Amino acid sequence: MNPAFLLLPDFLLILLGFLLVRYSALHKDIWTAAEKLVYYLLFPALLFHSINKTNFDWAGTSDMLLVAVIAFLSAMVLGYASKWLFKPSDLSFSSGFQTSFRFNSYIAFAAAGRLAGEEGVALMAIISGCLVPFANATSVWALAKHSETHIFKEIIKNPLIIATVLGLTTNLLGLTMPEYLAMSLQRLGSASIALGLLSVGAGLMWVKSKKDGALITYWTFIKLIVCPAIALTVGRYFELPPAQLTNVVLFAALPTATSAYVLANRMKGDGALVAVCISVMTLLAALTLPFWLNVI
């Protein structure tokens, strides 16, 4: 099936969220609360459960992880270069820098499962498990530096980092959850995908001004074009198996994380700028994601 149609259900949920917040009684406050529910409870449950139950084949996936790290760090370095290229205000840079390398895990797991079933989810869990803590820690560092918040305190309080570290720790120790707890976590995680995608749509904002337009364009180009191009080129150089190559390019081509907006607001950053970045990247990803999957 054409990748555009494989990903269509996910983008239809995003569209539904966009329509509900504007044309129904489910106003913005409800979706703000829903986003927090996903961020602090449902998605951490998904991360922990996916990582805890996955049999990580570190030897068989080491090249895929290396490619993912190369693409991720490249996007981070190029995103940081905007500080010198565009000379933005400290507030704009510290808030928006994270959008150049963070990835939307809601779309990641939904698309990976649809493209490659359980194998795709497991491969995405490996990448997410390794890079989510680093992505969140770097984002917190940039904002904490600006807001003079204690960075270590912010990192250890981050629910995504906590869930990932706990998942990896229990996995490495061979600890598994009792069946009834595992099923509860699985159901919480399943709810996070649909509600998370709806919340993405509800949070979309129209670009109402040209403020920081060059910055947004640059970060978007890095995230949706340069990052997946690097992943595809390096992945082919390493001759990754088809499922791993598809997964790593999908990871690299994802729009930025919606939780970037929550983090920017909570740490007194420029939430409006981040919201526009998320909106632009998410809308354009409806075109660029199928493009990259067709290239593969």
KEKE-3310 file (N, C-alpha, C; in steps of 0.2 Angstrom, whole numbers, plus 5000, padded with zeros to 4 digits):
npx = (5004:5002:5013:5007:4994:4995:4999:4988:4977:4982:4985:4972:4966:4974:4968:4955:4956:4960:4948:4939:4942:4939:4926:4917:4910:4921:4932:4948:4953:4950:4958:4971:4972:4970:4982:4992:4988:4992:5005:5010:5006:4999:5008:5021:5017:5016:5029:5037:5031:5033:5047:5051:5046:5052:5063:5078:5089:5104:5116:5111:5105:5113:5120:5109:5105:5116:5115:5103:5108:5118:5110:5102:5110:5116:5105:5104:5116:5115:5103:5107:5116:5109:5109:5120:5118:5106:5105:5095:5084:5088:5077:5069:5078:5081:5069:5064:5075:5074:5065:5071:5077:5070:5057:5041:5033:5021:5016:5027:5026:5013:5014:5025:5020:5010:5017:5026:5021:5023:5037:5041:5037:5044:5057:5057:5055:5067:5075:5069:5070:5084:5086:5076:5079:5090:5086:5076:5084:5093:5084:5078:5090:5093:5082:5082:5094:5091:5080:5085:5083:5086:5095:5097:5087:5076:5078:5077:5064:5057:5044:5045:5058:5060:5051:5058:5071:5067:5061:5071:5080:5073:5072:5085:5088:5080:5067:5050:5033:5019:5005:4992:4996:5004:4994:4986:4995:4998:4985:4984:4994:4990:4979:4986:4991:4980:4974:4984:4987:4975:4977:4988:4982:4973:4981:4987:4991:4988:4999:5001:5009:5025:5035:5051:5051:5061:5068:5059:5057:5070:5073:5062:5066:5078:5073:5063:5069:5083:5088:5081:5087:5100:5099:5094:5105:5116:5111:5110:5123:5128:5121:5108:5096:5080:5068:5074:5080:5069:5063:5072:5073:5060:5060:5069:5062:5051:5040:5042:5041:5026:5026:5036:5030:5023:5034:5041:5031:5030:5042:5043:5046:5046:5031:5022:5030:5035:5024:5019:5030:5028:5016:5018:5028:5021:5010:5017:5023:5014:5015:5029:5033:5027:5034:5047:5046:5042:5053:5062)
npy = (4994:5011:5023:5035:5033:5023:5031:5040:5038:5042:5056:5060:5059:5069:5080:5079:5082:5096:5101:5098:5106:5119:5119:5113:5109:5106:5114:5124:5123:5110:5102:5106:5101:5088:5085:5087:5076:5065:5068:5067:5055:5045:5043:5041:5029:5021:5022:5016:5003:4998:4998:4990:4977:4974:4963:4967:4967:4971:4969:4966:4977:4988:4995:5002:5010:5018:5025:5032:5040:5047:5055:5062:5069:5077:5085:5092:5099:5107:5114:5121:5129:5139:5149:5157:5160:5167:5175:5176:5181:5177:5171:5166:5157:5148:5142:5137:5130:5116:5111:5107:5095:5086:5073:5068:5057:5051:5050:5043:5029:5026:5026:5017:5005:5003:5002:4991:4983:4973:4972:4984:4993:4988:4991:5005:5007:5004:5014:5026:5023:5025:5038:5047:5051:5059:5069:5075:5080:5088:5098:5103:5108:5119:5127:5129:5135:5147:5151:5151:5140:5125:5114:5100:5096:5098:5089:5076:5077:5075:5067:5058:5055:5049:5038:5031:5028:5020:5009:5004:5000:4990:4982:4978:4972:4961:4961:4959:4965:4960:4951:4957:4971:4974:4973:4984:4994:4993:4996:5010:5015:5013:5021:5033:5035:5038:5049:5057:5061:5067:5078:5084:5089:5098:5107:5114:5129:5144:5153:5169:5180:5186:5185:5179:5171:5166:5159:5148:5143:5138:5129:5120:5115:5108:5098:5091:5088:5089:5080:5067:5065:5063:5052:5042:5042:5038:5026:5018:5017:5009:4998:4994:4982:4981:4984:4990:5001:5008:5011:5019:5030:5034:5038:5049:5058:5062:5075:5088:5086:5087:5089:5098:5111:5110:5109:5121:5131:5128:5130:5144:5149:5154:5150:5152:5153:5141:5133:5137:5132:5118:5117:5120:5111:5099:5099:5100:5088:5079:5078:5077:5065:5053:5056:5053:5039:5034:5036:5027)
npz = (5000:4997:5005:5009:5011:5021:5032:5033:5042:5054:5052:5049:5062:5068:5060:5064:5078:5076:5071:5080:5091:5087:5082:5090:5106:5114:5120:5120:5133:5138:5129:5132:5145:5142:5134:5144:5152:5143:5142:5155:5160:5151:5140:5146:5151:5140:5134:5145:5146:5132:5131:5142:5139:5127:5118:5117:5104:5104:5097:5084:5080:5081:5071:5066:5077:5077:5065:5068:5079:5073:5063:5072:5080:5070:5066:5078:5080:5068:5071:5082:5076:5071:5080:5078:5064:5063:5074:5084:5098:5115:5121:5111:5104:5114:5117:5104:5098:5102:5093:5082:5083:5091:5092:5086:5096:5097:5083:5079:5085:5081:5067:5064:5069:5060:5048:5050:5059:5074:5074:5069:5079:5090:5085:5084:5098:5103:5097:5102:5116:5118:5114:5118:5132:5130:5121:5128:5139:5134:5128:5140:5146:5138:5140:5154:5156:5151:5159:5171:5179:5189:5181:5183:5192:5184:5175:5182:5185:5174:5166:5154:5153:5165:5164:5153:5158:5169:5161:5153:5163:5171:5160:5157:5169:5168:5174:5174:5172:5182:5175:5175:5178:5167:5157:5161:5159:5146:5140:5145:5137:5124:5124:5124:5111:5102:5109:5110:5096:5093:5102:5096:5084:5090:5095:5085:5077:5068:5057:5062:5061:5055:5063:5068:5057:5048:5056:5060:5047:5044:5055:5052:5039:5042:5051:5043:5031:5029:5040:5038:5026:5029:5037:5028:5018:5026:5031:5020:5017:5027:5024:5029:5035:5026:5035:5046:5039:5034:5047:5053:5045:5045:5058:5058:5050:5056:5062:5074:5092:5101:5115:5116:5117:5129:5138:5135:5139:5152:5157:5156:5143:5126:5122:5111:5099:5099:5097:5084:5077:5079:5073:5059:5056:5058:5049:5037:5037:5033:5020:5018:5025:5018:5006:5009:5013:5001:4993:4999)
capx = (5000:5006:5014:5003:4988:4996:4999:4982:4973:4985:4984:4965:4965:4976:4963:4949:4958:4960:4941:4935:4944:4937:4919:4913:4910:4927:4936:4955:4955:4950:4963:4977:4972:4972:4989:4995:4987:4996:5012:5013:5003:4998:5014:5026:5015:5018:5036:5039:5029:5036:5054:5051:5044:5055:5069:5083:5095:5108:5121:5108:5102:5118:5121:5103:5105:5122:5113:5099:5111:5121:5105:5099:5116:5117:5100:5105:5121:5113:5099:5111:5120:5104:5110:5124:5116:5100:5105:5088:5084:5089:5071:5067:5082:5081:5063:5063:5080:5073:5061:5075:5079:5065:5053:5034:5033:5014:5016:5032:5024:5008:5017:5030:5016:5006:5022:5030:5019:5026:5044:5042:5036:5050:5063:5056:5056:5075:5078:5066:5073:5090:5087:5072:5082:5095:5083:5073:5089:5096:5079:5078:5096:5093:5077:5084:5099:5088:5076:5089:5080:5091:5094:5097:5080:5071:5079:5075:5057:5054:5041:5047:5065:5059:5048:5063:5076:5064:5060:5078:5083:5070:5073:5091:5088:5076:5061:5044:5027:5013:5001:4987:4999:5006:4989:4984:5000:4996:4979:4985:4999:4986:4975:4990:4992:4974:4973:4990:4986:4970:4979:4992:4978:4970:4986:4989:4990:4989:5004:4998:5014:5031:5040:5055:5049:5067:5070:5055:5058:5076:5072:5058:5070:5083:5070:5059:5072:5090:5088:5080:5091:5106:5098:5094:5112:5121:5108:5111:5130:5128:5117:5104:5090:5074:5064:5078:5081:5063:5062:5077:5071:5054:5061:5072:5058:5046:5039:5044:5037:5021:5028:5040:5026:5022:5040:5042:5027:5031:5049:5043:5049:5041:5027:5019:5034:5036:5017:5019:5035:5025:5010:5021:5031:5016:5006:5021:5025:5009:5018:5036:5034:5026:5039:5053:5045:5042:5060:5065)
capy = (5000:5018:5025:5041:5030:5020:5036:5044:5037:5046:5063:5061:5060:5076:5084:5079:5086:5103:5103:5098:5112:5125:5119:5109:5111:5103:5120:5123:5121:5103:5099:5107:5096:5081:5085:5086:5069:5061:5069:5065:5048:5040:5042:5038:5022:5018:5021:5011:4996:4996:4996:4984:4970:4972:4960:4971:4964:4976:4968:4966:4984:4993:5000:5006:5015:5022:5029:5036:5045:5052:5059:5065:5074:5082:5090:5096:5104:5112:5118:5125:5134:5145:5155:5162:5162:5171:5179:5177:5183:5171:5168:5163:5152:5143:5139:5134:5126:5109:5109:5105:5088:5082:5070:5066:5049:5048:5048:5038:5023:5024:5024:5011:4999:5002:5000:4985:4979:4973:4973:4991:4996:4986:4995:5012:5008:5004:5021:5031:5022:5028:5045:5051:5055:5064:5074:5079:5083:5094:5103:5106:5112:5125:5132:5130:5140:5154:5153:5150:5134:5120:5109:5093:5096:5098:5082:5071:5077:5074:5060:5054:5053:5044:5031:5028:5025:5014:5004:5001:4997:4984:4977:4975:4967:4955:4962:4960:4966:4955:4951:4962:4977:4974:4974:4990:4999:4993:5000:5017:5017:5013:5027:5039:5036:5042:5055:5061:5063:5072:5084:5087:5093:5103:5112:5118:5137:5147:5158:5175:5185:5184:5185:5173:5166:5163:5153:5143:5139:5134:5123:5115:5112:5104:5092:5087:5087:5087:5075:5061:5064:5060:5045:5038:5041:5034:5020:5014:5016:5004:4993:4992:4978:4985:4986:4995:5007:5011:5013:5025:5036:5037:5042:5055:5062:5064:5082:5089:5084:5092:5090:5104:5116:5110:5111:5128:5135:5126:5133:5151:5150:5157:5145:5154:5152:5133:5131:5138:5127:5112:5117:5120:5104:5093:5100:5099:5081:5075:5078:5074:5058:5049:5056:5049:5032:5032:5036:5021)
capz = (5000:4996:5012:5010:5013:5027:5037:5032:5048:5059:5050:5050:5069:5069:5058:5069:5084:5074:5070:5087:5096:5084:5079:5095:5113:5117:5119:5121:5140:5138:5126:5136:5150:5138:5132:5150:5154:5139:5143:5162:5162:5146:5136:5150:5152:5133:5134:5150:5144:5126:5132:5147:5136:5121:5118:5113:5100:5103:5092:5077:5079:5083:5065:5065:5082:5075:5060:5071:5083:5068:5060:5077:5082:5065:5067:5084:5078:5063:5074:5086:5072:5070:5085:5074:5058:5063:5079:5088:5105:5119:5123:5105:5103:5119:5116:5098:5097:5103:5088:5076:5084:5095:5087:5089:5097:5095:5076:5078:5086:5077:5060:5064:5070:5054:5042:5051:5064:5081:5073:5069:5086:5094:5083:5086:5105:5104:5096:5107:5122:5118:5112:5122:5138:5128:5118:5133:5144:5130:5128:5147:5147:5134:5143:5161:5155:5150:5164:5177:5183:5191:5176:5186:5195:5179:5171:5185:5186:5167:5165:5149:5155:5171:5161:5149:5162:5172:5156:5152:5169:5172:5155:5158:5175:5167:5178:5170:5176:5183:5169:5176:5178:5160:5153:5162:5156:5138:5139:5145:5132:5118:5124:5122:5103:5099:5112:5108:5089:5093:5105:5091:5080:5094:5097:5079:5077:5061:5058:5062:5060:5052:5068:5068:5051:5045:5061:5059:5041:5045:5059:5048:5034:5045:5054:5039:5024:5030:5045:5035:5020:5032:5039:5022:5015:5030:5032:5014:5017:5032:5021:5034:5032:5024:5040:5050:5036:5034:5053:5055:5041:5048:5064:5056:5046:5061:5065:5081:5098:5104:5122:5116:5119:5136:5141:5134:5143:5160:5159:5155:5137:5121:5120:5105:5094:5098:5095:5077:5074:5079:5068:5053:5054:5058:5043:5031:5037:5030:5013:5018:5027:5013:5001:5011:5013:4994:4991:5001)
cpx = (5004:5007:5009:4996:4989:4996:4993:4978:4976:4984:4977:4963:4968:4971:4957:4950:4957:4953:4937:4936:4941:4929:4915:4914:4916:4932:4943:4957:4955:4956:4970:4977:4973:4979:4993:4994:4991:5003:5015:5011:5003:5004:5019:5024:5017:5025:5039:5037:5032:5043:5055:5050:5048:5062:5074:5088:5100:5113:5117:5105:5107:5120:5115:5103:5111:5119:5108:5102:5115:5116:5103:5104:5117:5112:5101:5110:5119:5108:5102:5114:5115:5105:5115:5122:5110:5100:5099:5089:5085:5083:5069:5071:5081:5074:5062:5069:5078:5068:5065:5077:5074:5060:5046:5033:5026:5014:5021:5029:5018:5010:5021:5026:5012:5011:5025:5027:5023:5034:5045:5041:5042:5057:5063:5057:5063:5077:5075:5069:5080:5091:5082:5075:5087:5092:5079:5078:5092:5091:5078:5084:5095:5088:5079:5090:5097:5084:5079:5086:5086:5090:5093:5090:5075:5071:5076:5067:5053:5051:5043:5054:5064:5056:5054:5068:5073:5063:5066:5081:5080:5071:5080:5092:5084:5069:5055:5038:5022:5008:4995:4990:5001:5000:4986:4989:4999:4990:4980:4990:4995:4982:4979:4991:4986:4973:4978:4989:4981:4973:4984:4988:4975:4975:4989:4987:4992:4995:5001:5003:5020:5037:5044:5053:5055:5069:5066:5056:5065:5076:5068:5062:5075:5079:5066:5063:5079:5091:5087:5084:5098:5105:5097:5101:5116:5118:5110:5119:5131:5125:5112:5098:5084:5070:5068:5079:5075:5061:5066:5075:5065:5055:5064:5068:5052:5046:5041:5039:5032:5022:5033:5036:5025:5028:5042:5038:5029:5038:5049:5047:5044:5037:5023:5023:5035:5029:5017:5024:5032:5020:5013:5024:5026:5012:5010:5023:5020:5011:5025:5037:5032:5031:5045:5052:5044:5049:5064:5062)
cpy = (5006:5021:5031:5038:5026:5025:5040:5043:5042:5054:5065:5062:5067:5081:5085:5083:5094:5105:5103:5104:5119:5125:5114:5112:5110:5109:5119:5121:5113:5099:5100:5102:5089:5080:5084:5078:5064:5062:5066:5058:5043:5038:5039:5030:5018:5016:5015:5004:4993:4994:4990:4978:4969:4968:4963:4967:4969:4975:4968:4973:4990:4998:5004:5012:5020:5027:5034:5042:5050:5057:5064:5071:5079:5087:5094:5101:5109:5116:5123:5131:5140:5151:5160:5164:5167:5176:5181:5179:5176:5167:5163:5157:5146:5139:5135:5129:5118:5107:5106:5098:5084:5079:5068:5059:5047:5046:5043:5031:5021:5022:5018:5005:4998:5000:4993:4981:4979:4974:4980:4995:4994:4990:5002:5013:5008:5011:5026:5030:5025:5035:5050:5055:5060:5070:5079:5083:5089:5100:5107:5110:5119:5130:5133:5135:5147:5156:5153:5145:5129:5115:5102:5091:5095:5091:5077:5071:5076:5067:5056:5051:5047:5037:5028:5025:5019:5008:5001:4998:4990:4979:4974:4970:4961:4955:4963:4961:4960:4956:4957:4970:4979:4976:4982:4996:4999:4997:5008:5019:5017:5019:5033:5040:5041:5049:5060:5065:5068:5079:5088:5092:5099:5109:5116:5125:5139:5152:5165:5181:5182:5184:5179:5168:5163:5157:5147:5139:5135:5128:5117:5111:5107:5097:5088:5085:5085:5081:5068:5059:5061:5053:5040:5037:5037:5027:5015:5013:5010:4997:4989:4987:4983:4988:4991:5001:5011:5015:5019:5031:5039:5041:5049:5060:5064:5072:5082:5087:5089:5093:5096:5110:5116:5112:5118:5133:5134:5130:5141:5153:5154:5151:5146:5152:5144:5130:5132:5133:5120:5111:5116:5113:5099:5093:5098:5091:5077:5074:5075:5067:5053:5049:5052:5041:5030:5032:5030:5015)
cpz = (5000:5003:5014:5013:5020:5033:5037:5039:5054:5058:5050:5057:5071:5066:5062:5075:5082:5073:5076:5091:5093:5082:5084:5102:5117:5116:5121:5128:5141:5135:5129:5142:5147:5137:5139:5153:5150:5141:5150:5164:5157:5142:5140:5151:5146:5133:5139:5148:5137:5127:5137:5144:5130:5122:5114:5110:5099:5098:5085:5075:5080:5077:5065:5070:5080:5070:5063:5075:5078:5065:5066:5079:5077:5065:5073:5083:5073:5066:5078:5082:5070:5075:5082:5068:5058:5069:5083:5095:5109:5121:5117:5104:5108:5119:5110:5096:5097:5097:5082:5077:5087:5090:5090:5090:5096:5088:5075:5079:5082:5070:5059:5065:5063:5048:5043:5056:5071:5080:5073:5075:5090:5092:5085:5094:5107:5103:5101:5114:5123:5118:5115:5128:5135:5125:5123:5138:5140:5130:5135:5148:5144:5138:5150:5161:5155:5156:5171:5182:5184:5186:5178:5189:5190:5175:5175:5187:5179:5167:5160:5150:5161:5168:5157:5153:5166:5167:5155:5157:5171:5166:5155:5164:5174:5171:5173:5175:5177:5177:5169:5176:5171:5156:5154:5159:5148:5136:5139:5139:5125:5118:5122:5115:5101:5102:5110:5101:5089:5096:5100:5087:5084:5095:5091:5079:5070:5062:5057:5061:5057:5056:5068:5062:5048:5049:5060:5053:5041:5049:5056:5043:5037:5047:5048:5032:5026:5035:5042:5029:5023:5034:5033:5019:5019:5031:5026:5014:5022:5030:5026:5031:5031:5030:5044:5046:5035:5041:5055:5051:5043:5054:5063:5053:5050:5062:5072:5086:5100:5111:5122:5119:5126:5140:5141:5139:5151:5162:5157:5148:5132:5118:5113:5099:5093:5095:5087:5074:5074:5074:5061:5051:5054:5051:5037:5031:5034:5022:5013:5020:5022:5007:5003:5011:5006:4991:4993:4997)
residu = (MET:ASN:PRO:ALA:PHE:LEU:LEU:LEU:PRO:ASP:PHE:LEU:LEU:ILE:LEU:LEU:GLY:PHE:LEU:LEU:VAL:ARG:TYR:SER:ALA:LEU:HIS:LYS:ASP:ILE:TRP:THR:ALA:ALA:GLU:LYS:LEU:VAL:TYR:TYR:LEU:LEU:PHE:PRO:ALA:LEU:LEU:PHE:HIS:SER:ILE:ASN:LYS:THR:ASN:PHE:ASP:TRP:ALA:GLY:THR:SER:ASP:MET:LEU:LEU:VAL:ALA:VAL:ILE:ALA:PHE:LEU:SER:ALA:MET:VAL:LEU:GLY:TYR:ALA:SER:LYS:TRP:LEU:PHE:LYS:PRO:SER:ASP:LEU:SER:PHE:SER:SER:GLY:PHE:GLN:THR:SER:PHE:ARG:PHE:ASN:SER:TYR:ILE:ALA:PHE:ALA:ALA:ALA:GLY:ARG:LEU:ALA:GLY:GLU:GLU:GLY:VAL:ALA:LEU:MET:ALA:ILE:ILE:SER:GLY:CYS:LEU:VAL:PRO:PHE:ALA:ASN:ALA:THR:SER:VAL:TRP:ALA:LEU:ALA:LYS:HIS:SER:GLU:THR:HIS:ILE:PHE:LYS:GLU:ILE:ILE:LYS:ASN:PRO:LEU:ILE:ILE:ALA:THR:VAL:LEU:GLY:LEU:THR:THR:ASN:LEU:LEU:GLY:LEU:THR:MET:PRO:GLU:TYR:LEU:ALA:MET:SER:LEU:GLN:ARG:LEU:GLY:SER:ALA:SER:ILE:ALA:LEU:GLY:LEU:LEU:SER:VAL:GLY:ALA:GLY:LEU:MET:TRP:VAL:LYS:SER:LYS:LYS:ASP:GLY:ALA:LEU:ILE:THR:TYR:TRP:THR:PHE:ILE:LYS:LEU:ILE:VAL:CYS:PRO:ALA:ILE:ALA:LEU:THR:VAL:GLY:ARG:TYR:PHE:GLU:LEU:PRO:PRO:ALA:GLN:LEU:THR:ASN:VAL:VAL:LEU:PHE:ALA:ALA:LEU:PRO:THR:ALA:THR:SER:ALA:TYR:VAL:LEU:ALA:ASN:ARG:MET:LYS:GLY:ASP:GLY:ALA:LEU:VAL:ALA:VAL:CYS:ILE:SER:VAL:MET:THR:LEU:LEU:ALA:ALA:LEU:THR:LEU:PRO:PHE:TRP:LEU:ASN:VAL:ILE)
# end
